[in-house]
Amino acid sequence: MYAASIPVFTRFLTALSGVLAKAESHVEAQGIKPEALLGFRLYPDMLPFTRQVQLTTDFATRGADRLCGREVRSFPDTETSFAELRARLAAAEDYLGGFSPADFEGAETREVVLTLRIGEMRMPGAHFLEAYAKPQFFFHMTTAYDILRHNGVALGKRDFMGA
């Protein structure tokens, strides 16, 4: 469970940090106000770019906490710049670096309980990781990437993959 979560989340958080660095360079080179991208939404009922990045970190860190039976850590959602978002990504990576394979003993069968708008959801850890935490993580990361790509930031698959 450790190998299926921590290295995956860490790799893609690092990649997202690189994507944000390219976005920051793009706005500087094009003379665009950073707020134009930070607050951009793909559609009016979707969350803005900044929130997409925040949720990407949340699903990684909170997912690891839940798998290990820990109290779920919360990061305050106060970022208003690319630099602050990159700092949040670095903080999430540092936090994930504090987990060890031993922390995940029994995680595949540990019951994870989520309280959602639709009600309470219960599932074993293996199902939670593969059917909830990772898909949510990648949904928000992809949406952040797509917002930047839609706005002309020169990004490709290698940027997304962190290759």
Order of alpha helices (4+ residues) and beta strands (2+ residues): alpha-alpha-alpha-alpha-beta-beta-alpha-alpha-alpha
